[in-house]
Amino acid sequence: MVELGEEFGSDGPAVLDWLSCEAKAQNDGGWVKGGHKSVARGCFVDVVTVGHVLSHASQIGALDELSGENGRFSCRISGWQADHERGRAAVRKAEERARREGLSSAPEPDPGDGQAVTDGDLSQVVTPSHGKSLKGEHSIKKASPSLSPSQLDDAQSKLQAAQVRRVFDEWVQATERNPARTKLTPDRCRRIEKALASHGLADCLAAVGHIGQDSWARGQNDRGRRFDDIEHALGKAERIERWRDWTTRSISVADQRGERRSRRGAALQNLMANTEAAV
């Protein structure tokens, strides 16, 4: 962070902070996949500076395995796994300490009432970031409460909002729309949320990314209209799966059909012109 700050001012740490938050949202072991424009919009830094920061961060070891081209990149936050291991170790120590304190402060059961402390009084600790129980670790709910339902709902809402924004930004960049004039409307937000719920983040990112690569959907068709809105990419399960599995070969068939229709239209116009001339 210090080296990036000395080299780029506040832009350097801002970009690295954004990448760390995005790595948390993508939840892929510290890996981040995205575009220079998305980072620039998220950090309010120009695209050229983003490229320089990424390159320098890779050179000084803040980012590992940086690769990409044409404004796209993938990298891994250096030390991500070690940091998370330390975090999990701290959680385990805190829960163990709370368990011991809870057991020592708990009132002794009355031998006469036939009750005893059992494993049923213990619950496994589940961390929101991993969604998996930590083996061998237990806590008493009353002694060391986890996130309250409202806090958990708030965390889930923030994660969902981050994923919706991630898909929207990817679609804006892939279809080369004007980010200042293209808005995340409530209708678009609902469609993205529904698609995320049914197919997950990876499929949605693939779908909106692929539709931006299709010239026919981008308006180069016999109608001269664009068919690359959020609705066309994520409106239905069939559309999500079609664009998720998109390949150059599969869409070239549609291009060929459009070309055939255009040729038939041109031939019909020529025929009509020749008939009128003959008459």
C-alpha positions as CSV (number, residue, x, y, z in Angstrom):
1,M,0.0,0.0,0.0
2,V,2.8,2.4,0.9
3,E,4.7,1.7,-2.3
4,L,1.6,2.2,-4.4
5,G,0.8,5.4,-2.6
6,E,4.3,6.7,-3.1
7,E,4.1,5.9,-6.8
8,F,0.5,6.9,-7.7
9,G,-0.7,8.9,-4.8
10,S,-4.2,7.9,-3.5
11,D,-5.0,6.2,-6.8
12,G,-2.7,3.3,-6.0
13,P,-4.2,2.2,-2.7
14,A,-7.7,2.9,-4.0
15,V,-7.3,0.4,-6.8
16,L,-5.9,-2.2,-4.5
17,D,-8.7,-1.7,-2.0
18,W,-11.3,-2.1,-4.8
19,L,-9.6,-5.3,-6.0
20,S,-9.7,-6.7,-2.4
21,C,-13.4,-5.9,-2.1
22,E,-14.1,-7.5,-5.5
23,A,-12.1,-10.6,-4.5
24,K,-14.3,-10.9,-1.5
25,A,-17.5,-10.6,-3.6
26,Q,-16.3,-13.0,-6.2
27,N,-15.4,-15.5,-3.4
28,D,-12.8,-17.4,-5.5
29,G,-9.8,-17.8,-3.2
30,G,-8.5,-14.3,-3.7
31,W,-8.9,-14.3,-7.5
32,V,-10.3,-11.3,-9.2
33,K,-11.5,-11.1,-12.8
34,G,-12.7,-7.9,-14.4
35,G,-12.0,-5.0,-16.7
36,H,-10.0,-1.8,-16.4
37,K,-13.1,0.3,-17.0
38,S,-15.0,-1.4,-14.2
39,V,-12.1,-0.7,-11.8
40,A,-11.8,2.9,-13.1
41,R,-15.5,3.5,-12.5
42,G,-15.4,2.0,-9.0
43,C,-12.4,4.0,-7.9
44,F,-12.9,7.2,-9.9
45,V,-9.5,6.7,-11.4
46,D,-8.8,7.0,-15.1
47,V,-8.4,3.8,-17.1
48,V,-4.7,4.4,-18.0
49,T,-3.7,4.8,-14.4
50,V,-5.6,1.6,-13.5
51,G,-3.4,-0.3,-16.0
52,H,-0.2,1.2,-14.5
53,V,-1.3,0.4,-11.0
54,L,-2.1,-3.2,-11.8
55,S,1.3,-3.6,-13.5
56,H,3.3,-2.0,-10.7
57,A,1.3,-4.0,-8.0
58,S,2.3,-7.2,-9.8
59,Q,5.9,-6.2,-9.9
60,I,6.1,-5.4,-6.2
61,G,4.2,-8.6,-5.2
62,A,0.9,-7.1,-4.2
63,L,-0.8,-9.1,-7.0
64,D,0.1,-12.6,-8.2
65,E,-0.4,-14.1,-11.6
66,L,-1.6,-11.0,-13.4
67,S,-2.7,-11.7,-16.9
68,G,-5.1,-10.3,-19.5
69,E,-5.5,-8.3,-22.7
70,N,-7.9,-5.9,-24.4
71,G,-8.8,-4.2,-21.2
72,R,-9.6,-7.4,-19.3
73,F,-7.5,-8.9,-16.6
74,S,-7.4,-11.6,-13.9
75,C,-5.1,-11.8,-10.9
76,R,-4.9,-13.1,-7.3
77,I,-4.5,-10.9,-4.2
78,S,-1.1,-11.7,-2.7
79,G,-1.3,-13.3,0.7
80,W,-5.1,-13.8,0.5
81,Q,-5.1,-17.3,1.8
82,A,-2.6,-16.6,4.6
83,D,-4.6,-13.6,5.8
84,H,-7.8,-15.7,5.9
85,E,-6.1,-18.4,7.8
86,R,-5.0,-15.9,10.4
87,G,-8.6,-14.6,10.5
88,R,-10.0,-18.1,11.0
89,A,-7.4,-18.8,13.7
90,A,-8.5,-15.6,15.5
91,V,-12.1,-16.7,15.3
92,R,-11.3,-20.1,16.7
93,K,-9.4,-18.7,19.6
94,A,-12.2,-16.2,20.4
95,E,-14.9,-18.9,20.2
96,E,-12.8,-21.3,22.4
97,R,-12.3,-18.6,25.0
98,A,-16.0,-17.7,25.0
99,R,-16.9,-21.4,25.3
100,R,-14.6,-21.8,28.3
101,E,-15.9,-18.6,30.0
102,G,-19.5,-19.6,29.3
103,L,-19.0,-23.1,30.8
104,S,-17.2,-21.7,33.8
105,S,-19.8,-19.1,34.5
106,A,-22.8,-21.3,33.9
107,P,-24.7,-22.4,37.0
108,E,-24.2,-25.9,38.2
109,P,-27.1,-28.2,37.3
110,D,-29.2,-29.4,40.2
111,P,-28.5,-33.1,40.6
112,G,-32.0,-33.6,41.9
113,D,-33.8,-32.2,38.8
114,G,-32.4,-34.9,36.5
115,Q,-31.0,-32.3,34.0
116,A,-27.5,-32.2,32.7
117,V,-25.5,-30.1,30.1
118,T,-25.5,-32.0,26.8
119,D,-24.1,-31.5,23.4
120,G,-27.6,-30.2,22.4
121,D,-26.8,-27.0,24.2
122,L,-23.9,-26.3,21.8
123,S,-24.1,-25.0,18.3
124,Q,-21.4,-25.0,15.6
125,V,-20.0,-21.7,14.6
126,V,-20.8,-20.6,11.0
127,T,-19.0,-17.6,9.5
128,P,-20.9,-15.6,6.9
129,S,-17.9,-15.4,4.6
130,H,-17.4,-19.1,4.2
131,G,-20.8,-20.6,5.0
132,K,-19.1,-23.7,6.4
133,S,-18.8,-24.8,10.1
134,L,-15.3,-24.7,11.6
135,K,-14.4,-28.3,12.6
136,G,-14.1,-29.0,16.3
137,E,-15.3,-25.5,17.3
138,H,-18.5,-25.0,19.3
139,S,-20.0,-22.1,21.2
140,I,-23.0,-21.6,23.5
141,K,-25.4,-19.3,21.8
142,K,-26.1,-17.3,25.0
143,A,-22.4,-17.0,25.9
144,S,-21.1,-16.0,22.4
145,P,-23.9,-15.0,20.0
146,S,-23.2,-15.0,16.3
147,L,-24.6,-12.4,13.9
148,S,-28.2,-11.5,14.7
149,P,-30.8,-12.1,12.0
150,S,-30.9,-8.5,11.1
151,Q,-27.1,-8.3,10.8
152,L,-27.0,-11.4,8.7
153,D,-29.8,-10.1,6.4
154,D,-27.9,-6.8,6.1
155,A,-24.7,-8.6,5.1
156,Q,-26.5,-10.7,2.6
157,S,-28.2,-7.6,1.1
158,K,-24.9,-5.9,0.7
159,L,-23.4,-8.9,-1.0
160,Q,-26.3,-9.2,-3.4
161,A,-26.1,-5.5,-4.2
162,A,-22.4,-5.9,-4.9
163,Q,-23.1,-8.8,-7.3
164,V,-25.9,-6.9,-9.0
165,R,-23.6,-3.9,-9.6
166,R,-20.8,-6.3,-10.8
167,V,-23.1,-7.9,-13.4
168,F,-24.5,-4.5,-14.5
169,D,-21.0,-3.0,-14.9
170,E,-19.8,-6.0,-16.9
171,W,-22.8,-5.6,-19.2
172,V,-22.3,-1.9,-19.7
173,Q,-18.6,-2.5,-20.6
174,A,-19.3,-5.5,-22.8
175,T,-21.9,-3.8,-24.9
176,E,-19.9,-0.5,-24.9
177,R,-22.7,1.6,-23.5
178,N,-22.1,5.0,-22.1
179,P,-21.7,4.4,-18.3
180,A,-22.8,8.0,-17.5
181,R,-26.1,7.6,-19.4
182,T,-26.8,4.0,-18.8
183,K,-28.7,3.5,-15.5
184,L,-29.3,0.6,-13.2
185,T,-33.0,0.9,-13.2
186,P,-35.3,-1.0,-10.7
187,D,-36.4,-3.2,-13.6
188,R,-32.9,-4.1,-14.6
189,C,-32.0,-4.6,-10.9
190,R,-34.9,-7.1,-10.5
191,R,-33.9,-9.0,-13.6
192,I,-30.3,-9.3,-12.5
193,E,-31.3,-10.4,-8.9
194,K,-33.6,-13.1,-10.3
195,A,-30.9,-14.4,-12.7
196,L,-28.3,-14.4,-9.8
197,A,-30.7,-16.4,-7.7
198,S,-31.3,-19.0,-10.4
199,H,-28.0,-19.3,-12.1
200,G,-25.3,-17.7,-9.9
201,L,-22.7,-14.9,-10.5
202,A,-20.4,-16.8,-12.9
203,D,-23.2,-17.7,-15.4
204,C,-24.6,-14.2,-15.3
205,L,-21.2,-12.6,-16.0
206,A,-20.6,-15.0,-18.9
207,A,-24.1,-14.3,-20.4
208,V,-23.7,-10.5,-20.4
209,G,-20.1,-10.7,-21.5
210,H,-20.9,-13.0,-24.5
211,I,-23.9,-11.0,-25.7
212,G,-21.6,-8.0,-26.0
213,Q,-19.4,-10.0,-28.4
214,D,-22.3,-10.8,-30.7
215,S,-22.4,-8.4,-33.6
216,W,-26.0,-9.5,-34.5
217,A,-27.3,-8.7,-31.1
218,R,-25.3,-5.4,-31.1
219,G,-27.4,-4.2,-34.1
220,Q,-25.7,-5.6,-37.2
221,N,-28.8,-7.5,-38.3
222,D,-31.5,-7.1,-41.0
223,R,-33.7,-5.1,-38.6
224,G,-30.9,-2.6,-37.7
225,R,-31.9,-2.9,-34.0
226,R,-30.0,-3.9,-30.9
227,F,-31.0,-7.0,-29.0
228,D,-28.3,-6.8,-26.2
229,D,-30.2,-5.3,-23.3
230,I,-30.2,-6.9,-19.8
231,E,-33.6,-8.5,-20.7
232,H,-32.1,-10.2,-23.8
233,A,-29.2,-11.6,-21.8
234,L,-30.9,-12.5,-18.5
235,G,-34.6,-12.2,-19.0
236,K,-35.3,-16.0,-19.0
237,A,-33.5,-19.2,-18.1
238,E,-33.2,-20.1,-21.7
239,R,-31.6,-16.8,-22.6
240,I,-29.1,-17.0,-19.7
241,E,-28.0,-20.5,-20.7
242,R,-27.9,-19.7,-24.4
243,W,-25.6,-16.7,-23.9
244,R,-23.6,-18.5,-21.1
245,D,-22.8,-21.2,-23.6
246,W,-22.2,-18.8,-26.5
247,T,-19.4,-19.5,-29.0
248,T,-18.3,-17.7,-32.2
249,R,-19.5,-20.7,-34.2
250,S,-23.0,-20.9,-32.7
251,I,-23.7,-17.2,-33.3
252,S,-22.2,-17.3,-36.8
253,V,-25.2,-19.4,-37.8
254,A,-27.5,-16.5,-36.8
255,D,-25.3,-14.2,-38.8
256,Q,-25.6,-16.4,-41.9
257,R,-29.4,-16.5,-41.5
258,G,-29.5,-12.7,-41.4
259,E,-27.3,-12.5,-44.5
260,R,-29.6,-14.9,-46.3
261,R,-32.6,-12.8,-45.4
262,S,-30.8,-9.7,-46.6
263,R,-29.8,-11.4,-49.9
264,R,-33.4,-12.5,-50.5
265,G,-34.7,-9.0,-49.9
266,A,-32.2,-7.6,-52.3
267,A,-33.0,-10.2,-54.9
268,L,-36.8,-9.4,-54.5
269,Q,-36.1,-5.7,-55.0
270,N,-34.1,-6.3,-58.1
271,L,-36.8,-8.6,-59.5
272,M,-39.5,-5.9,-58.9
273,A,-37.3,-3.2,-60.6
274,N,-36.7,-5.4,-63.6
275,T,-40.4,-6.1,-63.9
276,E,-41.3,-2.5,-63.8
277,A,-38.6,-1.7,-66.4
278,A,-40.0,-4.4,-68.7
279,V,-43.5,-3.1,-68.4
